[in-house]
């Protein structure tokens, strides 16, 4: 009976060690996942900032294009008084 108890206790100690090892591995994996999620969050924030900057640049480009269109129209009107004779 003592040998049986000893074997059972040995099995319990082995099982506890296995569980502890598994918990340690889960903890390490969770830490790595957390780090990865944080990096994804940083990347998304950077992409959002870039998107907002690009949108502002597009608006500026559109305004500049409209201004150039207006200036070109005025230039066409200004030079329309000149006639070239061939």
C-alpha positions in Angstrom: 0.0 0.0 0.0 2.9 2.4 0.7 4.3 1.7 -2.7 1.0 2.4 -4.2 0.8 5.7 -2.3 4.3 6.6 -3.4 3.5 5.9 -7.0 0.3 8.0 -6.8 2.2 10.9 -5.2 4.9 10.6 -7.9 2.2 10.7 -10.5 0.6 13.7 -8.9 3.9 15.6 -8.7 4.6 14.8 -12.3 1.1 16.0 -13.3 1.6 19.2 -11.3 4.9 19.8 -13.0 3.3 19.3 -16.4 0.5 21.7 -15.6 3.0 24.3 -14.3 5.0 23.9 -17.6 1.8 24.3 -19.6 0.8 27.4 -17.6 4.2 28.9 -18.1 4.0 28.3 -21.9 0.5 29.8 -22.0 1.7 32.9 -20.1 4.7 33.3 -22.5 2.4 32.9 -25.6 -0.1 35.4 -24.1 2.7 37.9 -23.6 3.8 37.5 -27.2 0.3 37.9 -28.4 -0.2 41.0 -26.4 3.0 42.5 -27.8 1.8 41.6 -31.3 -1.6 43.2 -30.7 0.1 46.4 -29.5 2.3 46.5 -32.6 -0.8 46.1 -34.8 -2.5 48.9 -32.9 0.6 51.2 -33.4 0.6 50.3 -37.2 -3.1 51.1 -37.5 -2.7 54.4 -35.8 0.2 55.3 -38.1 -1.9 54.3 -41.1 -4.8 56.4 -39.8 -2.4 59.4 -39.4 -1.1 58.9 -42.9 -4.6 58.6 -44.3 -5.6 61.9 -42.7 -2.4 63.6 -44.0 -3.1 62.3 -47.5 -6.7 63.5 -47.4 -5.4 67.0 -46.4 -2.9 66.9 -49.3 -5.7 65.9 -51.7 -7.8 68.8 -50.5 -4.8 71.2 -51.0 -4.1 69.7 -54.4 -7.7 70.1 -55.5 -7.7 73.8 -54.3 -4.5 74.4 -56.1 -5.9 72.8 -59.3 -9.0 75.0 -59.1 -6.9 78.1 -58.6 -4.7 77.2 -61.6 -7.9 76.6 -63.7 -9.1 80.0 -62.8 -5.8 81.6 -63.5 -5.6 79.8 -66.9 -9.0 81.1 -67.7 -8.0 84.6 -66.9 -4.9 84.3 -69.0 -6.8 83.0 -71.9 -9.1 86.1 -71.6 -6.1 88.4 -71.3 -4.3 87.1 -74.4 -7.6 86.9 -76.4 -7.2 90.5 -77.5 -4.0 89.7 -79.4 -4.4 88.5 -82.9 -1.7 86.9 -84.9 -1.5 87.4 -88.6 0.1 84.7 -90.6 
